[in-house]
C-alpha cells in the first residue's frame, strides 16, 4: 500500500457528456466571433441551445446533461449474505489464539 501514489482526478479525461457540452459552448463562441463585424453578432442565437443555462439572469456553463452517474450503479454491490446470522457470538473471533 505504501507504493500507491495519489491520483489527481483533474488529469482524467472528461466524459462524453462533458466534452459534448464544452464543444457546444465553443461552437457558440466561434459563431459570435465569426459575426464580430456585425452590429449584433448574437442576433438569432439562443445560448441555451449551445450548452449554457440561465441562473439569476446570467449565463453559466451547463457541464453535462443528465445524471452524474447511473441510478443502478450500486445495485450489484450487495453480496446477498445476511450478516446478522454471525452476530450471536458463536462465530465471532475475539482475537485470542485457542491453540496455545
C-alpha positions in Angstrom: 0.0 0.0 0.0 2.9 2.4 0.6 3.8 2.3 -3.1 0.4 3.7 -4.2 0.5 7.4 -5.1 -2.3 9.8 -5.0 -4.1 10.3 -8.3 -5.1 13.8 -9.5 -8.5 13.3 -10.9 -8.2 16.5 -12.8 -5.8 14.7 -15.1 -8.5 12.2 -16.1 -10.2 12.8 -19.5 -13.7 14.2 -19.3 -16.7 12.0 -20.0 -18.5 12.2 -23.4 -21.4 14.3 -22.0 -19.0 16.9 -20.6 -17.0 17.1 -23.9 -20.2 17.5 -25.9 -21.4 20.4 -23.7 -17.9 22.0 -23.9 -17.9 21.7 -27.7 -21.4 23.3 -27.9 -20.2 26.3 -25.9 -17.0 26.6 -28.0 -19.1 26.4 -31.2 -21.4 29.2 -29.9 -18.4 31.4 -29.1 -16.9 30.8 -32.6 -20.2 31.8 -34.2 -20.2 35.0 -32.2 -16.6 35.7 -33.2 -17.3 35.0 -36.8 -20.1 37.6 -36.7 -17.9 40.1 -34.8 -18.1 42.6 -37.7 -21.9 42.9 -37.4 -23.8 45.2 -35.1 -25.4 42.4 -33.2 -23.3 39.2 -33.5 -25.6 37.2 -31.2 -28.8 38.0 -33.2 -30.9 34.9 -33.6 -28.8 32.8 -31.4 -30.1 31.3 -28.1 -27.2 30.4 -25.8 -29.4 27.9 -24.0 -29.2 25.8 -27.2 -25.4 25.8 -27.1 -24.6 24.4 -23.6 -25.4 27.3 -21.5 -28.1 27.7 -18.8 -29.5 30.9 -17.2 -29.2 31.4 -13.5 -30.1 34.7 -11.9 -30.2 36.4 -15.3 -26.7 35.3 -16.2 -25.5 32.6 -18.5 -23.4 29.8 -16.8 -22.0 26.7 -18.3 -24.1 23.5 -18.4 -21.4 21.0 -17.6 -23.4 18.0 -18.9 -27.0 16.9 -19.2 -28.4 14.0 -17.3 -27.3 12.3 -14.1 -23.7 12.3 -13.0 -23.8 8.5 -12.6 -26.3 5.8 -13.5 -29.1 5.1 -11.0 -28.2 1.4 -10.9 -24.5 1.8 -10.1 -24.9 0.3 -6.6 -27.5 -2.4 -7.4 -24.9 -5.2 -7.7 -22.9 -4.2 -4.6 -25.0 -6.3 -2.1 -23.4 -9.7 -1.8 -26.7 -11.2 -0.6 -25.3 -12.6 2.6 -27.2 -11.8 5.8 -24.6 -10.6 8.3 -27.0 -10.8 11.2 -26.5 -14.6 11.3 -23.0 -14.1 12.7 -23.9 -11.7 15.4 -24.9 -14.3 18.0 -21.3 -14.5 19.3 -20.7 -18.2 18.5 -18.8 -17.5 15.3 -17.0 -14.3 16.2 -13.3 -14.3 16.6 -12.2 -12.4 19.7 -8.6 -12.4 18.6 -7.3 -14.9 21.1 -5.5 -17.9 20.0 -7.1 -21.1 21.4 -4.3 -23.4 20.2 -1.8 -22.2 22.8 
